[in-house]
Amino acid sequence: MKSKSGYIIGKIIELILTLLVVSLLVFIAFSVIPGDAARVMLGPNASDSQVELLRAELGLDKPLVSRYFSWLLGIFTFNPGVSYSYSIDVSELIAQRLPVTLGTSAIAMIMVIIVSYPLAILSARKPGRLGDQICSVIGHVLFAIPPYVASLLLILLASSVFSLLTVGNYVKPSDDFFGYIGCLLLPSFAIALPKIAMSFKFLRSSIIEQQSSDYVRTSKSHGLSDFKILIRHVLPNSNVSSITIISIIMSDILGGSLIVEQVFNLPGLGRLLLSAVQGRDFPLLSGIVFYIAFITVILYFISDIASSFADPRIRLK
Amino acid sequence: MTRHIHIVKVHHLSLSFPTKKNPNPKPVLDDVDFGIRDGEILGLIGNSGSGKTMTSLAIAGLLPENAEITGGSIKFAGNDLLALDPKERRAMLGRDIGMIFQEPSTALDPLMTVGKQLEEILTAHKDPSMTSEMRQKTITDMLELVGFTNAVEILGRYPHQLSGGQRQRVLIAGAALLKPRLLICDEPTSSLDTVTTVSILELLKDLCHKLHMTILFISHDLSAVRGFCDRVMVMKDGKIVDKDVASEILTNPKNSYTAELLTNARLDTRILGLEPATVDYSTSPVLTAKGITAGYGRSLFERVKKKAEKKDTNILHDVSLDVYPNEILGLIGGSGSGKTTLIRTLLGLLPHEGSVKIKSSSIGAIFQDPVSCLNPSHNIKWHMSEALRASGKAAKGTDTMARITAVLEECGLSAEFLSRRPDELSGGQRQRIAIAMCLIQKPALIIADEPFSSLDASSSAELLKLMTDINREHHTAFLLITHNIHIVRQICPRLIVMHDGRICEEGTTTDVLNNPKSESTAALLEAERQIHGI
C-alpha cells in the first residue's frame, strides 16, 4: 500500500511536469503567432535597421531554444520581463490587477458553495416533491444564461431599477476593503449564477445516489438518525465526487471573471490580457496566460490532494 | 428445547405499494401471520419477489416510503411496533433489533474506518456512563467474539482493506454490538464463497447461544438453511405457504411448492447424463500459459518504487496451465485465490510477467454477472452484430442476419429475441446471449468466469447443457471457473485448484476430488459437503 506522503510526492512531481508542459505550449503558441513585436512597437514608418536594433535589444534575434530557457527562468522566478507597451515589470502589472480577478472569483466561489449546498440537501431530502421541482426548473434556466448576459441584466436591475450600487467604480482593497467587496459583488453574482445551478444539479443527484446506497441502510439499521446519517455518511461520500466538480467550477469561474470584468469595467486581468494581445506584448501576454494556467493547475493539484484526504481508496490506485 | 414465548408476533400483516394510478394494487404481503420464538433460528425461504425481504423490513421499520401497511399488526416483546412513532422505532434498531444484509462489499461506509463505524452505534444509543475507553473495549471484545484475532488492528482498517468474509464479520459485530434480542439476517451469505459461508453460519449460531439472540434468517436457497435453522417458513407471492421444523420440511415437504423449491435447489440430479467431448491430450494445447505473475497497481511510478522497496503486491505467482482442444478444464478455489485475476491476465486485460500463447484468432469470455455485461441501451441484434464485427469475420447483408439467427437458435433463443433489450430478458437468457456472442466469433476457447453464480438451478442446468453441446459439436474448449463441485464432477475431465494465487493442485477431476492432496482443496470440499451435502 502506498503511503499518503508518497502519494503527495507523486502528485507534486506530476504538478511540476504539467507546469513545464504548459510553459512549453504557451511559449510555442506565442512564438508561432505571426507579427513582430518590434515592428508593432515602432510603428509602420520605422526603418528595417531600427527594427533590427530593437529586436536585438529585446533579445528576439536569439535562437528559439535559448529564448525559451531565459523566458522559463523568468517565469519561475516571478520575473517574466518588462511589458513592451507599458514599460513596467510584468509581475508588477499582474500584481496590480490580480486583486480584481481573484476577488471576483473567490466571492463567486463562496456564493456557489453557500447557495448550492443547502439547496441541494433540501431538494434531495424529498426528490420529486414540489420544492425540488421548482429548484430544478430555476436551475435549468440559470444554467442557460451566460455570465455576460447575466451581467447586463444585473447592471440594469441594480442601477436603474433599484439604484443600489454604483456600477463601474472600482475601489482598491487597501483604500476601503468593504467598498472593494461591494463593487465586486454584482460581477461575482453574474459569474456565480450558472455555476450555482451546475453545482446544485450535481450535488443533488450525488446526494440522492448516496442516500440509496447500502451503507446508509446499514446505518439506519444501527439506529442512527437521518440527520446524523446525512452529516456523517452521505455528505462526505458525495463530497468525494463533488471535489472534482468544484475544482472544474473554480477554473471556469476564473475564465468567466476575465469576461465579466469587461462588462463591469473593472481593471482586472481580463482587460490587461486584451490590451496585451492588441499590442503583441509578448512578455505580458505570456506572463498572464502562464500564471492563469498556473493557478488552474494548482487548483487541480489541491483538488487531487483534497480527494485523497476525503477518500482513503484513492491512495491505493 | 426452545422456549415457546414469541419475541415477535406478526399478526395478519398486509402490505402494498399504492400509486395514484392504482390505489389498490396486488398486495406484496398478504395476510402474513407468524411468530418468532425466543431463542430460535427461524428460516424464511422463498424465491425473489416472494415478500421475504419486505417482511423483515416491516419488522425493522425500514420499509420504503411508498409502502403502505394495509392491515395487521407487528408486536415486539409485547409492544405494538406500528403504534410507535418513527423516531422511537429507529432508536430500537441496533438496540433491540439488529440487521445484516446481503452485500457486505457495499454495506460499510467506504470513507470511515471500522472502529469509527462501530463506535457510532454506541454513541447513537447514548449511554452517558460510557467513556471512550469503555467504548473501545466493547468494540474490540465484540470483534474478537466474531472471530478477529487482531481486533485492535481491524479498528483502524477501511472497508476496502478487508475481504468479503471479514466485512460480513464486521457487519455482524455491528449488528450484535448492543446485544439486541432479535437479529435479522437478509441473505447474509449469498455473495460469499462456500468456505466463508460455512464459517459465517457457524459464527451466527455461536452468537445465538452466547448472546441469547433470536435469529430470523432469510434466504432464497433452501440448502443454505440445512442444519442451521430450527424452523423454516416458505413464502410465495406474499403469503406463507408452509412452515415446519427444519428437519421435517427439508426431508419430507408436505407442501407441493416447498417440494418444488427443494428439487430446484438440487442441481446435481439435473445435470446427470451430460456428455462433454473426449479430449486427446497428445495434441498441442489451444492455450498455454507459462509462469504468469501479475498484480494490480503497476503504474510506471509504482514499478520504480516497487523495485526500490522489493515489496510484493502480486496476486498471481508463477501460474502455468494448458488448455487442450475439446477440453472443459475446471478451475476452482476460494474467494481471493486469484481465479478472476488469472482470467483477466489470460484475456490480456492485465499486464503480467510470463507468457500466454493462444492457438486461435479469437477466444471468447462470459462473466459472472449477465446484467452489467450487456449494454442496456441496445437490443440483442446490435449485440450480436457488434460481436461479429469485433471478430473481423462479418459478411454483408442477409448473410449476417442468417448467421445471427442460426447462432441464437443454437443457443435456444428464437429470432423474436433480436429486437429485445437486455432488461427484457431473464438472467438465464442473458447468459445465453453472452454465449451466443462468443459463439458467433467461432472461438477455439471460451473462458467462463462463474457463469452460473447468479442463476437458479434450472437455468444453470440449461446453460450447462448448452455448454456441453457446444463443446461436443463445435469442439470448443472451455476454461470453466466455478465453485460448484457438482458441475465440475460432471463435465470437467481435468481440474485445477487455486489457492493464494498459486495452483495448489492439478489432475483428473476424480483424483483431485476423491484424494485431495492440499489442505485448501480439502477445506473447499468439506465446506461444499456441509452446505450442499455431497
Boltz contact constraints between the chains, C-beta under 6 A:
constraints:
  - contact:
      token1: [A, 10]
      token2: [B, 301]
      max_distance: 6.0
  - contact:
      token1: [A, 214]
      token2: [B, 103]
      max_distance: 6.0
  - contact:
      token1: [A, 214]
      token2: [B, 106]
      max_distance: 6.0
  - contact:
      token1: [A, 214]
      token2: [B, 107]
      max_distance: 6.0
  - contact:
      token1: [A, 215]
      token2: [B, 107]
      max_distance: 6.0
  - contact:
      token1: [A, 215]
      token2: [B, 108]
      max_distance: 6.0
  - contact:
      token1: [A, 215]
      token2: [B, 109]
      max_distance: 6.0
  - contact:
      token1: [A, 218]
      token2: [B, 107]
      max_distance: 6.0
  - contact:
      token1: [A, 220]
      token2: [B, 62]
      max_distance: 6.0
  - contact:
      token1: [A, 221]
      token2: [B, 93]
      max_distance: 6.0
  - contact:
      token1: [A, 221]
      token2: [B, 99]
      max_distance: 6.0
  - contact:
      token1: [A, 222]
      token2: [B, 94]
      max_distance: 6.0
  - contact:
      token1: [A, 222]
      token2: [B, 121]
      max_distance: 6.0
  - contact:
      token1: [A, 223]
      token2: [B, 90]
      max_distance: 6.0
  - contact:
      token1: [A, 223]
      token2: [B, 91]
      max_distance: 6.0
  - contact:
      token1: [A, 223]
      token2: [B, 93]
      max_distance: 6.0
  - contact:
      token1: [A, 223]
      token2: [B, 94]
      max_distance: 6.0
  - contact:
      token1: [A, 223]
      token2: [B, 124]
      max_distance: 6.0
  - contact:
      token1: [A, 223]
      token2: [B, 125]
      max_distance: 6.0
  - contact:
      token1: [A, 224]
      token2: [B, 124]
      max_distance: 6.0
  - contact:
      token1: [A, 233]
      token2: [B, 109]
      max_distance: 6.0
  - contact:
      token1: [A, 236]
      token2: [B, 111]
      max_distance: 6.0
  - contact:
      token1: [A, 312]
      token2: [B, 158]
      max_distance: 6.0
  - contact:
      token1: [A, 313]
      token2: [B, 160]
      max_distance: 6.0
